Amino acid sequence: MVHRHPAAPVSASLALMLVGWSAQAQGQQYIEVETWPDPAISVAGTPAAWNFGQVSGVATSANGYILVLHRGAQSIAMFDPGGRFVRAWGDGLFSNGKVGGIAPGDRQPGQSGYTAVYGAAGCHACGAHAIRVDPDGNIWVVDAPGHVIYKMDPTGRVLMELGSKGVAGATRTTFNLPTDVAFGPGGDIYVSDGYGNARVVKYDADGHYLLEWGSRGTGPGEFGLPHNLQVDAQGRVYVTDRDNQRVQVFDGDGAFLNEWADIGGNSALFMTAAAADGAQHLWTGGTLRTLAGEAMATLTGGNGGHGMTQTADGEVFVAQLAGRVQKFVK
């Protein structure tokens, strides 16, 4: 279901440490910024640690700021690339459900291996699953156990909802534990509806349903868990099939094109902007690949991330569920 909302109010120096980059990307050596972001400030004016919940996503805003999505109070926090805190919002936006795996002995053949728990057994704002920024600068966030995706303007006003909040399903207007959102070159919207269902759903720029594809399994066009997706400048859709440890590639209407098999169970995916020669690359977790799936570089120490982004300056940020964000710079 598509809902539209009227306008609403929205609520140092850095030490650099070399870490184990195992390869060079385009001739550049990368180092990790050991302390990012800048410390928080206590009421007494002293430095304080950031008490992030699980950091489930990170994105780059239209003006180059870094958006950190975490499972805690004010779940969307904005920083400048250097680590200075700008503002935060998001209280009440995300559900308090928690996605978890079903024990193998309790699973039904051909059915999802995931479910959600709510209320006291869940956790605060644990619906926060993914954050993306579209080409127009709008901010999109996925509430997995809330079964809903929000589109916000750069100030944080909710403009649109995809799905029906609190209602699980597999229809044109409902999801079942969705995982990610991506944008085609013509403005189309793609949703990986992945924990409860096993499909990709395509909408036009206004949120009208167009088509869907996918079912549970291990064959071409089937998914164990479609956890992330990105779209290249040609409109090809890249989907991390995490449980099957692969990336599958489709055209914009869901026709299977290729798969990159046996690359591990990635939980993060990010498409770089086109370079001067038009080339794009895809981060699959800590590995940077060509669009043919060939590994170009490995980000040692950045693997295991649940989300990632690369800025226009080439800085890489990785969201870690351990409650931190890693920054890598040239």
N, C-alpha and C positions, 0 to 999 in steps of 0.2 A: 504494500500500500504506500502511496506517495502522499506525504503530509507537507504542507508549506506553513511556515510560521511567520508571523509579523516580527518586526524588529523588537529585540529584547535587550536589556542591559547586560553587560558581561562583568558578570562579576569580575702585588699581584703578579705579580709577574708569574709566568707559568714555567714550571720546571719541565724540561724535555728529557726523556729517557729513551735510549735506543732499545727497541724490542726486536723479536726475532722475525723480521720480514725475511722470508726465504727466497724472495725474488725481487727484481726491480720491475716497475711498471713504467713503460715509455722512458726508460733511462733515468728515472728518478728513484732515489732511495727514500723510504718513508720511516718516520719515527713516531712513536706514540707520545702524546701529551699526557704526562703522568697524572697531572692534577687538572681535571676538567669536570665540571665547571668550576668557577671561582667559589670559594667557601661561602656559605650562607652567613648572615650576620645576626648575632644574638641581640636581645634587648639591651644588654650591657655594651654592645658595640664590638664584641669580640668575634673572631671567626668561629663558625659552627659547621658541623657536617650536614650535608643534605640527607634528609631521611626519606629517600625515594622508597616507594613500594617496588614491586617487581617492575622493571622497565621493559615494557613490551613493544615499544616502537619509537622511532625517531624519524623526523622529516625535516626538509629545508623549506622555509617559507619563501614567498615571492621576493621579499626584500633581503633574503640571505640569512635570516635568523634560524636558529635551531629549535625545533619543537620536540620536546621530550614527553612521551606518553608513559605514565606510570600508574600503578594500581594503588592509589593513595589519595590523600586530600588534594584538591585542585589538580586533577589528573593530567592537565596539559600545562606544561611549564615552558616558557620561551626564554631563550638565552641568545646573546649575540655569539658569533663564532668563536670569539676569544674567551667566552665563559661567563660574561657578565649577565646576571639575572635581569630580565626585562619585566615579565609579569607572568601570572598563572591564572587559570580558570578551570571550570569543569565540574565543580561540586554538584552532585545530583544528576549528572548527565549519564553516568554509567550504572549498570545494574550491579548488584552485589552477589551475583552467581559466580560459580567457579567451574570451569571446564575440567573434567578429569577423565582418565581412561577407565574402561570397564575391564575387570579382571578377565583374563583369557578364558577361564572356566565358565564365566557367566555370559559370554558373548554368543549371539545367535548367528548362524551361518549366513553370510551375505549381508549382514547388518553392520551398522556403525559400531566401532569399538570405543566410542566416546559418549559422554553424557554430561550433565551439569547438576550441581547441587546448589541450593539457594538458602537464603536466610542465615541463621546463626552458623550453619555448617559451611557457608560460603565464605567470602571475604570482601572487605570494603572496596568497591569500585573495581573488582576483578573482572568485570565485563570488558575493560579496556584492552583491546587486542591488537589493533593496528591503526596507524595514522599515515595519511598520504596528503600531498598537495597537488591539485590539478593544474593544468597549464594556465588557467585564469587566476591562480592564486588562492582559490578556495581550499579550505581545510576539511578533510574527510576523516572520520573516525569510525571504527567498527566496534560495536558492543556485541561480542560473540554470544554470551548467554542471554542477552537481551533481545537477540534475533533481529537487530536493527543496525542501520548505518546512517550516520548523520553527515550532512553537508553543511559547513559553516563558512561565513565570509571571513576575511582576515582578522576581523575584530572579535570573532567568536560567536556571532549571531547564528542561530540555527536557521538555515534556509530550506532544507528539505530532509525528509526521512525516506529511506528505502527499507521496506519490510514493515512488519506490524509489531510494535514494541510489546514484548512479553508473550507473543503468540508464535509458537513453533509450527512450521509447516513446510511444504515443498510445492507451493503454488507460485503464481506470478507475483503475488503480493506478500508472501511469507518466506522466511528462511528458517533453517534449523542449525543454529550455532555457526554463523558465517565467520569467515576468517580474514578476508582482505578485499581491497577495491583497487581498480586500475582504470586508466583512461585511454581511449583510442585517439588517433590523430584527428578524427572527425568529430570528437566530443562525446562519442559513445562511452558508456560506463560498463565495466565488467566487475562482477562480484564472484569471488570463490566462496561457495556455500558448502563448507567443507567438513565440519566435525560431525554434524548430524546427518547431513546430506552428502552427496558426492557429485557435485555439478558446478558448472560455471554458468552464470546468468548474465545476459546482455540487455542493457537498457539504452534508450537514446538519451541525449543530453538533458531532457526534461524529466527523466525518470520513468518513461513509458517502456513497458516490457517489449522486447524484440524477439528473443529466442534464448535457448539454453542447450547445454550438452553435458554429457558425462553420466556415468553410473558407477557403482562400486565394483571393483575388480582390479586385475593386473594387466589387462590388455591395452592396446592403443585406444585412447579416448576414455579409458576407465581410470578411476582414482581410488587409492586407499585413503588418502587425506590430501585434498587440494588446499594447501596451507597459505600459499602466496601466489600472486600473479602480477605481471608487468606486460606492457605493450610497447613494441618498437615503432619507429617512425613509419614503417611500412604496414603497420596494422597487425603484425603477427603477435599472438598471445602466448606468453611463456608462463607455465604453471608448475610450481613445485608440488610434486606428488610425494609428500614427505614420507609416508609409510612405505611407499614403493621405492624410495631412495632414488628418485629421478626427477628430471624436468621434462615436461612434454610441451611441444610447440604446435600451435594451431593457427589457422588463418582466422580472420576476424569473425567468421560465421561458424567456427567450431570444427572445421575439417582438420583431421590429424595430419601433421606434416612430418614430425620427427620426434625423437626422444633422446635425451642424454641419460643413459642408463648408468646405474651403479656409482653415483656421485655422492652418496650419503643422504641422510635425512635432513635436508636444509629447512630452516625455519625463517630465513631472511632472503629477500630478493630485491634487487634494485637495478634499474636500467639507467645507464649514464646518458647524458645529453649527447647529441651528435657533435663530433669533432669537426674541424674545418674541412676534412675530407669526407664528411658525412658518416663516418664509422661510429657505431655505438657498441658498448660492451655491457655485460650483465654480471653483477655481483651475485653469486649463489653462496650465501653464507660468507665465509672468509676467502672465497676463491673468485677471482676476476676472470671472466671468460669472453671469448669472441662470441658472436651470435651463431657460430657453428658449433659452439659447445667446447671449444678448445681452451684449456686452462692457460692463462697468461701470467698470473701471479697469485701467490697464496699469502694471506694476511695472518701470519702466525700470532696467536693471542687474541684474534678477533673472531675466531670460529665459535660456534655455539650461540651466536646472536639470534635474537627474536625479531629483529628489524634493523634496517640500516639505510643510510643515505649518503650521497656524495654531493658536495657543494660545487658551485661554478668554479671555485678556485682549486678543486680537486681534493679538498679535505674530506676524509671518510669518518663517519660516526656510526658506531655499532651499539645497539640496545641490548643489554644483558639482563636476563631475568634475575640475576643475583642482586640487582638494585643499583646498577651503575651504567654510565655511558662511557664508551671509549672513543677517543679522538685520535686519528692518525693524520699526519701532515707530511708534506714533502720536506 
